[in-house]
Amino acid sequence: MLHIQSQIPPYQLDKWRKTIVFQSQKYNGSHKNTNYLAIGCGSRTRNFYIAEFNATNKLELQDDEEPPEDALKVVSSFNFPSPCYSVASMGDKLLTAGQDGTAQLYRIEKDDIKNGKGLDHINEIVFNAQSLKDMVISPPGTLVQSMRIQHVAFEPACGLDGDMNQARRVIGLQQNTVYHYDLPSSQVLGRESIGKDRLVSASFSSHAPFGSLLALAGMDGRVSVLDTRQLGNSSSVWSVEKSHEGMVNCVQFNPFVPYWIATGGSDGVVKIWDIRFLNGHVGRIDGHYASIQSLAWSNTHAEVISTVSGDRTWKSWALDPSIMTSKKPARDFVIGFPGSEFDEQAGFSEKSLCVAGRVIGDNTQYKAPPVGIVASQSHGDTFFTLDAIGHLSSHTIRHEVFRMTVKHKYDDPTTRDVETALFCRQLNFAYESMVMLDRAPRSQGVYVAPNEKELIEQCTFVPPIDPNQWSVSSQPGEPKKMIQQFKSDLEQFTTLLPPGYGLNKHWTGAIHSWSQLQYDLVVLRFKLVTALQQGNWQFVIENEKSILKGMDVDPEFMDAGTVTLMVEQLIVKSFMKASTIGLKVSQLLSDVQKFEFGSLSSFLPLLIFPTVFDQAEWLPTREKLRQTADERQNLVEKYMKRSKETQETKTRGRSSTTTGNKNQGRRRVALQMEAPESKPVTESDPRIKQLMPYVSDSKQILPMVSLELKLMKLIETPPNELEEEIVKVMQSVLSDSISKRAGSNGPTLIPYENTISSWANVLYLETLLNTKRYDEFFGVGCNLVYRFPGGDFAQLILRSLEKNGLTTTKDFLDGIYQSVNAAIGGQPSIKPVIQASVSLKNALVVLIKVTAHLMDAYETNKEKEAIDCFGRILTTLTGIMTQHSGILWKLFEQLDKLTKGTPIEIAHTVHDAVRDAARTLPLTGNKQRPVGQDKMQSGHAIHEETFSLIDKLYRGYIKTQDQ
């Protein structure tokens, strides 16, 4: 505790003026982020001071620390022309009560305090126009007449989160009358006399509807609650006569619970009232042996209240629902304990009991009785007291006190850390402990930590109590119900953060942004897991941005199990969303250094399902290549259902041959938050050995998922040139591309995306065929058969090459043959024949390049089915090659006749094009060339025919011209 003995310069008289600037003195000191206190005095001199408290807010500290020596000191002093019997402030407004029936309104600025300037006088408030000469001497036993304004207060216009400068109305107490005054109009809005003796204390409720409820206490022992909206017209809505044995010195609304009021009387007792009931007090605190001079509720705990007494002590109390006391003390009163020998002998009635409090802090070293106490607005659990000789003191209830008094509900050490930090209002430490608690069980495959739901509820800011949920009572009720309700509320508000706690910016401002973010992610993850386990997949879509932002900020926000649960539930409801979210989350997790990317292998293959390793029933057909996302979703759902049934069948089979499974059902109930036992991709899945090299490598699988998503978006919203866009996407080469088969000396391909998605590969293949990219079609098809041999996918590609590819290519080449034959038949003309030569040249180039891919595949492939398929295609192409080379010479014969000379330029063009295409044919110089049917099946017949064609063109036309 710090004592301040102010040294005030001598009082100097100053003529009263409305714009008076008082003589002031500046005291050196810091003014940054401090709490200022206005102190009034009833003397004619040395009657107003401003002090500052610059200690660190304890809520920002991990452990208790002693405030600096100069933490509390006077920074400015003023000599007001009139004594200050009461002081009130709101925002930059200051209100003082005088002895002449008036109150003075000032404007006070921090800069004025820092620079030692005076105060700006705004207005003089006259509550009662009666002058001193109109006063009469009161007869004995009646209210003593006085013009003194006993108490002033600003009417709250908003909550803690509003604009505190909107001070529009004030109240003043004079004798037994309360005045309601409007500042803008400078008029008394209403007045009302309460009780038979002087009113000494008033307290506005700080809860909505703001400014409507006003509690009053007077010397006659009466406590009243008024509705200021009805002031002057029987505004009392709740009152208690003779609330104390003697006068009531102070009254105050609880800052968190709008229907709790505390009063302190000259009997040394503090009483707690619940204005929802009219059956006496619900709480009683005994512990002072002199009058209660003032009291103040805690600014952080709804159950904590501090008092100062004429016995020269300050004490802080915590109301405890487990402690009961008598409403009226008696010497022979004994409280029995249920089940004890005093249970039946105590003879007490529940109607005669109320809740008591226990001391959690005190100070007995005052030199004079303390006369006032207020709770700090900026420092947690801090109270300021002023004694009768001007000593200003600060009292802060340390973290250590709350650590010793917290009531734990759980046994786990980390859980207890959260409970303790919350009760101490150390939210930074509480949030950090919640993160540890949330992540600890993940390694065991458990989604949610024990008691996580309850702890999140305790950490969550509770909104202010809705005024529509309660009402002031004007009729007596059931006393037992009243006490039970108070105990229940007290238990709730002690366990949880008090209602409206989060509206105080000083408290929430003490929370580190990173701690807040980490805790918000814990809450989001808990809500996500809970929603998914309840089948609420819409939660993922509604909170997509928050989930992805959380992963971006902290990739450890979600573990592999949570991500898998999220994607697998979403994929059967919204395939596009599942792919988008799954891809983004996986990309973020891939950047985490210690993350095992293979743990995502359960759902990643589903995003590119069906893969090239799946069975024939799942593979795409030519007719279903343009399937929508919904159709893909249905396919995946069907596959997942089949996989789950298969896995369950295997599990039941193992269970029937193993022992010790009696507790299996019990274990499933106990671990209901665990990851699902069955996954589409497991070690028992025959595809796993083929899939794992891809799905465990983020650099391979993620570009594949990204490619799949791009293609699906094209199908969902097709552009004008859909097929060209598909080719463009497949050849964008964002990942490791395919341009040539490993170990091949054959032709190269235009680089295209590497993927194990059977749908993407087949879609690309069919698009190449539809856009007449025949050589690329056969090149990609042969490459897919080579890379993924022996399975159903390879058979699908082989059928596509022979049935679709060969038929379409043959039709294309036959069409050219027919057009050339028509151009040179009958009576040909030069222009159609030249055009026919260009078409025939292009046909030969396509034929040779297609042959190159097929020859290379025939020589390098080891699967008999593939070799036979390539052989049949090459045999067909051999006949087409013979046909086209034969008609080429007929075309040149016609050109000779039409041009009356050798068509050198056309020969050069055809020769160069065929020669360049022939360079893609595999090298066969060192190999034994086949004969007969093998010659056609292996493509060597076309190989020979091609080079023979080149030689004839050179010798017959080009060489002759050169000579």
KARA-V657394 format. One record per backbone hydrogen bond with DSSP energy under -1.0 kcal/mol. NH is the residue of the N-H (numbers start at 1). CO is the residue of the C=O. E is the energy in kcal/mol with one decimal. If there is no record, write none. Layout:
NH CO E
NH CO E
//
This chain:
20 17 -1.4
25 77 -1.3
27 75 -3.1
35 53 -1.6
37 51 -2.7
39 49 -2.6
41 47 -2.1
48 78 -1.0
49 39 -2.3
50 76 -2.8
51 37 -2.3
52 73 -2.7
53 35 -2.0
54 71 -2.4
60 57 -2.1
61 58 -1.5
71 68 -1.7
73 52 -1.9
75 50 -2.8
76 50 -1.8
77 25 -1.1
78 48 -2.9
84 41 -3.1
85 97 -2.7
88 95 -2.7
90 93 -2.0
93 90 -2.3
94 106 -2.4
95 88 -3.3
96 104 -2.1
97 86 -2.5
98 102 -2.2
103 125 -2.3
104 96 -2.1
105 123 -3.0
106 94 -3.0
107 120 -2.6
108 92 -2.8
113 109 -1.7
114 110 -2.6
115 111 -2.4
117 112 -2.0
120 107 -1.7
122 105 -3.0
123 105 -1.5
125 103 -3.7
127 101 -1.2
134 131 -1.0
135 132 -1.4
142 139 -1.5
149 98 -2.6
150 173 -2.6
153 171 -1.8
155 169 -2.8
162 159 -1.6
166 163 -1.3
167 165 -2.0
170 181 -2.2
171 153 -2.5
172 179 -1.6
173 151 -2.4
174 177 -2.5
177 174 -2.2
178 192 -2.5
179 172 -2.6
180 190 -2.9
181 170 -3.1
182 187 -3.2
183 168 -3.3
186 182 -1.1
187 182 -1.3
189 180 -2.9
190 180 -1.3
192 178 -1.7
194 176 -3.1
199 175 -3.5
200 217 -2.4
201 217 -1.7
203 215 -2.2
205 213 -2.4
212 209 -1.7
214 226 -2.1
215 203 -3.0
216 224 -2.8
217 201 -2.2
218 222 -1.4
219 198 -2.9
221 218 -1.5
223 240 -2.2
224 216 -2.2
225 238 -3.1
226 214 -3.2
227 235 -2.0
228 212 -2.5
230 227 -2.6
231 228 -1.0
233 230 -2.2
237 225 -3.0
238 225 -1.3
240 223 -2.5
243 221 -3.1
246 244 -1.8
248 218 -2.2
249 264 -1.9
250 264 -1.5
252 262 -2.0
254 260 -2.3
260 257 -1.6
261 273 -2.2
262 252 -2.5
263 271 -2.4
264 250 -2.0
265 269 -1.8
266 247 -2.4
268 265 -1.6
270 285 -2.1
271 263 -2.4
272 283 -2.5
273 261 -3.2
275 259 -2.0
277 274 -2.3
282 272 -2.6
283 272 -1.5
284 355 -2.6
285 270 -2.9
292 265 -2.7
293 308 -2.1
294 308 -1.3
296 306 -2.4
298 304 -2.7
305 317 -2.1
306 296 -3.0
307 315 -2.9
308 294 -2.2
309 313 -1.8
310 291 -2.6
312 309 -1.5
314 363 -2.4
315 307 -2.4
316 361 -3.4
317 305 -3.2
318 358 -2.2
319 303 -2.8
320 356 -2.4
323 320 -2.0
325 354 -2.9
327 352 -2.8
333 330 -1.2
340 337 -2.6
343 340 -1.4
346 342 -1.6
352 349 -1.8
353 350 -1.4
354 325 -2.6
355 282 -2.5
356 323 -2.5
358 318 -2.0
360 316 -2.8
361 316 -1.2
363 314 -2.4
371 386 -3.2
372 386 -1.5
374 384 -2.1
376 382 -2.8
382 379 -1.2
383 395 -3.0
384 374 -2.8
385 393 -2.3
386 372 -1.9
387 391 -1.9
388 369 -1.9
390 387 -1.8
393 385 -2.9
395 383 -3.0
397 381 -2.4
402 398 -1.2
403 399 -2.4
404 400 -1.5
406 402 -1.3
416 412 -2.5
417 413 -1.9
418 414 -1.7
419 415 -2.2
420 416 -2.8
421 417 -2.5
422 418 -2.4
423 419 -2.3
424 420 -1.9
425 422 -1.1
426 421 -3.0
427 425 -1.4
430 426 -2.2
431 427 -2.8
432 428 -2.2
433 429 -2.3
434 430 -1.9
435 431 -1.9
436 432 -1.9
437 433 -2.6
438 434 -2.4
439 435 -1.9
440 436 -1.7
442 439 -1.1
444 441 -1.2
445 442 -2.1
446 441 -1.8
447 673 -2.0
452 449 -1.8
455 451 -2.3
456 452 -2.3
457 453 -1.9
458 454 -1.8
459 455 -2.1
460 456 -1.3
469 466 -2.1
473 275 -2.7
482 478 -2.0
483 479 -2.2
484 480 -2.3
485 481 -2.5
486 482 -2.2
487 483 -2.6
488 484 -2.3
489 485 -2.6
490 486 -2.7
491 487 -2.4
492 488 -2.1
493 489 -3.0
494 490 -1.5
495 491 -1.8
496 492 -2.6
500 462 -3.2
501 498 -1.9
503 500 -1.6
504 501 -1.4
508 504 -2.3
509 505 -2.0
511 508 -1.3
516 512 -2.6
517 513 -2.4
518 514 -2.6
519 515 -2.3
520 516 -2.6
521 517 -1.9
522 518 -1.7
523 519 -2.4
524 520 -2.5
525 521 -2.7
526 522 -2.3
527 523 -2.6
528 524 -2.4
529 525 -2.8
530 526 -2.6
531 527 -2.6
532 528 -2.4
533 529 -2.5
534 530 -1.1
535 532 -1.4
536 531 -3.4
537 535 -1.6
539 536 -1.2
540 537 -1.1
542 538 -2.7
543 539 -1.8
544 541 -1.1
547 543 -2.6
548 544 -2.6
549 545 -2.5
550 546 -2.4
551 547 -2.2
552 548 -2.1
553 549 -2.4
554 550 -2.9
557 554 -2.4
563 559 -2.2
564 560 -2.7
565 561 -2.4
566 562 -2.4
567 563 -2.7
568 564 -2.6
569 565 -1.6
570 566 -2.0
571 567 -2.5
573 570 -1.8
574 570 -3.3
578 574 -2.7
579 575 -2.3
580 576 -2.6
581 577 -3.0
582 578 -2.6
583 579 -2.2
584 580 -2.1
585 581 -2.7
586 582 -2.1
587 583 -2.4
588 584 -1.9
589 585 -2.5
590 586 -2.1
592 589 -1.5
595 592 -1.0
597 595 -1.1
599 596 -1.9
600 597 -2.0
601 598 -1.7
603 600 -1.0
604 600 -1.8
609 606 -1.0
612 756 -2.3
614 611 -1.6
618 615 -1.5
627 624 -1.2
632 628 -2.3
633 629 -2.6
634 630 -2.2
635 631 -1.8
636 632 -2.5
637 633 -2.5
638 634 -2.2
639 635 -2.3
640 636 -3.0
641 637 -2.3
642 638 -2.2
643 639 -2.7
644 640 -2.4
645 641 -2.2
646 642 -2.3
647 643 -2.4
648 644 -2.6
649 645 -2.1
650 646 -2.0
651 647 -2.4
652 648 -2.6
653 649 -1.8
654 650 -2.1
655 651 -2.4
656 652 -1.8
664 661 -1.4
667 663 -2.7
668 664 -2.0
669 665 -1.7
670 666 -2.2
671 667 -2.1
672 669 -1.1
674 671 -2.2
675 445 -1.7
685 682 -1.4
688 685 -1.8
691 687 -2.7
692 688 -2.9
694 691 -1.8
695 691 -2.4
696 692 -2.1
697 694 -1.3
700 697 -1.5
701 697 -2.4
702 698 -1.4
704 700 -1.0
705 701 -2.2
706 702 -2.5
707 703 -2.4
708 704 -2.4
709 705 -2.3
710 706 -1.9
711 707 -2.3
712 708 -2.4
713 709 -2.1
714 710 -1.7
715 711 -2.0
716 712 -2.6
717 713 -2.3
725 721 -2.1
726 722 -2.3
727 723 -2.2
728 724 -2.3
729 725 -2.5
730 726 -2.6
731 727 -1.8
732 729 -1.5
738 752 -2.5
744 741 -1.9
749 739 -3.2
752 738 -1.4
753 730 -2.8
758 610 -2.0
761 757 -2.1
762 758 -2.5
763 759 -2.5
764 760 -2.3
765 761 -2.3
766 762 -2.8
767 763 -2.1
768 764 -2.2
769 765 -1.7
770 766 -2.6
771 767 -1.9
772 769 -1.5
773 768 -3.0
774 772 -1.2
777 773 -2.4
778 774 -2.3
779 775 -2.2
780 776 -2.9
781 777 -2.5
782 778 -2.6
783 779 -1.8
784 780 -2.4
785 781 -2.0
786 782 -1.9
787 783 -2.5
788 784 -2.3
795 791 -1.6
796 792 -2.1
797 793 -2.2
798 794 -2.5
799 795 -2.3
800 796 -1.9
801 797 -2.7
802 798 -2.4
803 799 -3.0
805 800 -3.2
806 801 -2.0
808 804 -2.4
809 805 -2.6
810 806 -2.9
811 807 -2.3
812 808 -1.9
813 809 -2.7
814 810 -3.2
815 811 -2.1
816 812 -1.7
817 813 -2.4
818 814 -2.6
819 815 -2.1
820 816 -2.5
821 817 -2.6
822 818 -2.1
823 819 -1.7
824 820 -1.8
833 829 -1.6
834 830 -2.3
835 831 -2.4
836 832 -2.3
837 833 -1.9
838 834 -1.6
839 835 -2.1
840 836 -2.5
841 837 -2.1
842 838 -2.2
843 839 -2.2
844 840 -2.4
845 841 -2.1
846 842 -2.4
847 843 -2.6
848 844 -2.4
849 845 -2.5
850 846 -2.6
851 847 -2.0
852 848 -2.1
853 849 -1.8
854 850 -2.2
855 851 -3.1
856 852 -2.1
857 853 -2.2
858 854 -2.6
859 855 -2.1
860 856 -1.9
861 857 -2.1
867 863 -2.5
868 864 -2.8
869 865 -1.8
870 866 -2.6
871 867 -2.4
872 868 -2.2
873 869 -2.0
874 870 -2.5
875 871 -2.3
876 872 -1.9
877 873 -2.4
878 874 -1.9
879 875 -1.4
880 876 -1.5
881 877 -2.5
882 878 -2.3
883 879 -2.1
884 880 -2.4
885 881 -2.6
886 882 -1.9
887 883 -1.8
888 884 -1.2
889 885 -1.1
890 886 -1.2
891 887 -2.0
892 888 -2.0
893 889 -2.0
894 890 -1.9
895 891 -2.0
896 892 -2.4
897 893 -1.8
898 894 -2.7
899 895 -2.6
901 896 -1.0
904 902 -2.1
907 903 -2.2
908 904 -3.0
909 905 -2.2
910 906 -2.6
911 907 -2.9
912 908 -2.7
913 909 -2.1
914 910 -2.6
915 911 -2.7
916 912 -2.5
917 913 -2.1
918 914 -2.4
919 915 -1.1
920 917 -1.6
921 918 -1.8
927 924 -1.3
936 932 -1.0
937 933 -2.4
938 934 -2.2
941 935 -2.0
943 939 -2.1
944 940 -2.9
945 941 -2.4
946 942 -2.5
947 943 -1.9
948 944 -2.3
949 945 -2.2
950 946 -2.2
951 947 -2.2
952 948 -2.5
953 949 -2.2
954 950 -2.1
955 951 -3.0
956 952 -3.0
957 953 -1.5
958 953 -1.8
959 954 -4.0
961 957 -1.8
962 958 -2.0
963 959 -1.9
//
